[in-house]
């Protein structure tokens, strides 16, 4: 069978061709506003990340992990961060090149599979920004450990998790519970749909527990909805956004 990450890269490319909202690069006006200090970014569908979650950008290195698409990285660059973006989808990386060329800035663009060891040295970044994407990988804990490794001491991980509700309801009206958890199309016959790619549910223990076991200290969280559909209309959250730190004192104790 084709590698599931290659399946996802191909499916996401098709979504982008059809106008997928997470593959539309930012406009020039958004970039200019960010240069003037007026900026916000999303980890989850609707709620902007609090500006208090970010340090001052001067001299700070930032990795956009699975963050291609020309949406967050241009804003971070305009705000003053020194940015690297890693993604496995060529179309998403092409959007990064498009915006960088249009606005005239340099960005380190890396095509890599985040389920493999990250192609960076220990303690390379001050910040890692990982919007909703771990639902496209089977195992999250190795990725969290790699994030810890490549962050500098006292570095910050800003990450989004899916809480699993999107996998259990019917895909039309979201009125019925039709599946159990975990959702794993590699192990559950009939769960894979080509138009959806390979998506996986992950438990609280895998995600929040995985952060703690990797050595992170969680400093803040918030919830968010899908931004559409019945779950959203009822105010039922589908995602968690988490701010975590590579605390020197904590890592020294592990």
N, C-alpha and C positions, 0 to 999 in steps of 0.2 A: 504493500500500500504506500502511496505517496506520503512523504513526511507531512505531519499535520501542520507544521509551521508554513510549509510551502503552499498547502491548501489555503490557509488563512490569508497569506500574502496575495494569492490570486483572487480570492473572494473579495478582500478589501479593495483591491484595484478595481474590480467590477462595480463595487459600491461607489467608489469615487467617480467613476465614469457616469454613474447615474445621479450624481449630485449629493452624495453622502455629506451630511453637515460637518462631520469631523475631518473631512478632506478638502475643505474650501479654505484657501489661504486668506490671511487677513488683508484688508484693503490698505492702501497707502496712508489714508487718514488715520487709521488705527495705529500704524507705526509712528506717525508724527506726533500723535497725542502721547504715546508712551515716551517718546523722547523728551516731552515736556512734563513728565511725571504723572500723567493721567493714564493709568493702566490697570487692568485686571485680567486674571486668567482663570480657567476652569480646570479642576480635577475631576469633577462630576458634572452631570448635564446642565444644572441650572444655577447653582450657588457659586459666586466668585470666591476664590480663596482669600481669606482675610489678609490684608497687607501686613498685619502684625506677625504673620507666620514667616515673613521674609526678613533677612538681615539687610542692611544697607548693601547695595550692589557693588560698590567700589571695590575692585580687587577680588571679587568673588567668582569662582568657577562653578558653572552649573551644567549638569548633565540632564538632558531631556530624554528619559528612558521610555522607549516605545512612544515617543512624543513627536513623530513626524507629522507633516500635513501643513506646515507653514502657518500655524496658529499661535502656539505658545512661544516658541523659540524666537521668532521675530520680535515679539513684545519684550521678552527678557533681554534680548540684545539691545533694543532701543532704550530700555530702562538702565542699562549699564553693566549687566552681567556678561562674563566671558563664557560663551556657550558651546557645548557639544551636543549633538542630537544623534541618538541611536534608534534605528528602526529596521525592520526586516522587509518592509514593503517598498519597492522601488518607486511606486507612484507617490507615496508619502514623502520620500526623500527628494523626489523631483520638485515637489511643492516648496520644500525648504530652499532648494537651489534657485527656484524662480523668484521667491521673495528676496533672498539675499542679493541676487543679481539686480533686481529692480531697485532695491534700496541702497545698494552699494556697501554692504558690510561683509565681513568674513565670519564664517561659522564652520566648525569642524563637523563634517557629516560622515557618519559611520553606519554602514550596512552590517548588521550582525543580529544573531538570534539570541535573545535574552535568556533562553533556556540553557545556553552554554555559558561557560565562564566569560565574564565581561572582558573585552580586550583593552583593559586599562590597568595601570599599576596601582598598588595599594595607595590609599590616601591621595587620590587624584582630584577630588571635587569637594567643594564646600556644601553644595546642595544637589540633591537628586529630585527631579520632578517627574512623577510617574502617574499620568492620568489613567482613567479606567482602561485596563488592557490585560490584567492578569486573568480575566475570564477567558482569554485565548490560549492559556497555557495550562498543562495538566498539573504541574507541581510548582507551588509558589515559594516554598521555604528555601530552596537553593538560590533563588533570585534575591530573596531578602538577605541571605548571607553574603551574596556578592555585593549588594548595595552597601552593607556594613563595611565590607573590605575596601571598597574604592572610595568611601567617604573619608575625609579628614577627621581628626579628632574634633569633637564638638560639631561635626557636620550635621546637616538637616536632611531628612527624608520626608518629602511630601508625596503621599501615595493615596490612591483610591482603590477601594475594595467593593465588590458586588456581594450583597448579603444573601443571595440565593433565591429571593422571591421571584425574580424574572424567569427562573427555570421551572417553577412548579405550577404556574397558572396556564390556562389555555391561551393560545397566542392571538386569539381574536378579541373577545370581549373582556378578558382577564377577570372572569366571574367564577371560574371553577378551578379547584386544585386537581390537576390531572397527572402530575408526576411527583415522585418522591425525590429525595436527595441521598447521596450526591448524584449530580448529573455529569456523566462522563461518556461521551459518544464513542470512546475507544473501548469501553467495557460494557456499554448498554446497547444491545441490539435494537435497531430502529430509531435511535436518538439522533443520528447524524442526518442533517439535511444540507444538501450542497449549497443552497442559497444562503445558509446561515454560517457556513464554515464550521470549524471545530471550536466549540465553546464548552467551558467547564465551570461547574459550581465549586466554591471553596468554603469551608466552614470557618466559623469564628476562631476555632482552635488553630486551624491552618494559618489564618491570616494575622489576627491579633496576637495569638500565641506565638506564631512564627516570628513576628517582630521582636517579641520579648526574648525568645530563645536565640535569636541572632545577636542580641546584645543591645537593642535599642531601648531607649526610655521614651514612652509616649507622653507628649506634652499637651496635646489638644486633639479634639475630634469634632466632626459634625456629620449630620445625615443629609441625604438629598434624594429626590425622586427621579423617575425617568424623564420627567418634563412633558410627558404626554400619556394618554391612556387612562384606564379606570383606576389603576393603582395611584397614579399621580393625582387624579381628581379627588380621590379619597384621602390624599395626604400621606400615603403609605410609602415610607422610604425604601429604596432599592439599593442604595449605595452608602458607604462610609468614606469620608475623607479623614486622613490621619496625618498629624504632624509628629514626627519622631526624631530624636536626637541620638547621635553616637556619643553618648556621655563618656568622657574619659574615666570618671570614677567608677561608672558601672562596668565598662569594658575591662578595667583593671581588676575587677573582682571576679570576673568570669573565668 
